[in-house]
């Protein structure tokens, strides 16, 4: 214990002097001879003590105290709760011998240390609730969780009870360093290889384009089945696409198989793989695999509206029709509403014009948010174009001029190959409005104007982004010359066609103008929590969530499961949790007459249990974990060896640390009462003795 102040130590002498001076001046100069002698001594002492304490407290004194803090040792007992434990270990032995032995060990040492119990598998949970049903094993998570919970605590050891099989997370050997404590492993399970055939993996694309061939990769393995025969069958939507006999040549046999199939059905498709079991097999659940994927029709409808027939229209439409993913329609003077409403992208050539302002088209663009590629020409009404908020303004100074293209090498939205970039810069000039160009802050310029030999910062081709889509603006007409000139230059239209397709592909991608949208994954695994999200927009395409949104899910047996979305800041969210393997259809509906919207869809849940892929216990891993951390590996009947190892390390001894604490004397309330008591006693004596 010590005393420190915010001021030099000699200031305490000033406190003493101030007390002596104050009491001396008060009682020496005004002393009364008829006072009893004790009062003549006692009153100055009282005043001295009071003044000294008051002035001393002004120095902000602190008491420094050394405190010894004891830390009780902690032993973490962590039980593997995955299904491989019960599958690979005799259940009677597990429940009658192993678990009681662990409980007895914990009871034995309950007074020696703080024993904390956890279980792990796909989750890490506190307590001793064990059911051996968890579908994956993430052993590395044990050490990250213990590090977070017992950082700077006296963790003296971890007793890890497991079969050594992990199928999630990182290698637990690489996670050991997260804790500074020995790991004592209790080995469960059977290490002998059992006869087993398995489909180890089935890999494919989750989304495939309609009428395209897609790859399938699968791997099979056979253990302790040398010289046996099986059959491998692969089906696509129930139709066999592969059927071969498999000769198992060794006791550790594996094969990788690559296949292709045609995606000829839109929507969810199903691939099933069957590796036929043999007589000696006991675990046949891993002989089968199922894979779901979504086939989409990504053909984009491109509609070209023009003020009048123009050679640019043929150049653009011909280029786009070389791409099978585009459905192209061209209209001049008349603009069919049904074509416009079914389009993924509008290309407006010299619209709005002085002769045709196309009000219905302009209003539809504003209301729907459809992406648009504007191509400006000599008949374009620039005033109306400026009012479209397309990402640019042109202050026309009258007339048109010729401008070649200079490609912006730092264009960020998509990549232009060098051969296309070179082509663009070699093309003849376009006819562009003469004037001052202003672009919005969200615009990106792909090509600048080069007038004569002078490269300018004026845009020739720009891309702008609205809340709902991307737009493009080409400031001039004359693309038909580019297509002809490129053929003269390279004897091919390929570069021009590819350049035009690249622009359109970017603008038309992911076009979704619906006011109500459900965002969801089409495939899940049975151990995955399923979530769906929904968004609702008003007429101005502002995100709202005032009405309720319901969801009805129907499984493959016709059973219905009703839900209601929860509202959040960004729309709606629904957490369903886990569902059994199968195919599910749903309909989400907005509960409002003002917003009569609904959306349907479907998703699948794949059967998957990683615990059944490998049932051979890995005691080598458990031994390495123990040795690398300073612990030992034992079997359940040898739990006393862990006790001996802990006692040898003095792990059950309490540790302590010395902590320096500082306490402000101003916080000691009893000092205030002491000062008050001295001053009160002095005042009472002075009043009683008649000394004022």
Order of alpha helices (4+ residues) and beta strands (2+ residues): beta-alpha-alpha-beta-beta-alpha-alpha-beta-beta-alpha-beta-alpha-beta-beta-beta-beta-beta-beta-beta-beta-beta-beta-alpha-beta-alpha-beta-alpha-beta-alpha-beta-alpha-beta-beta-beta-beta-beta-alpha-alpha-beta-beta-beta-beta-beta-beta-beta-beta-beta-beta-alpha-beta-alpha-beta-alpha
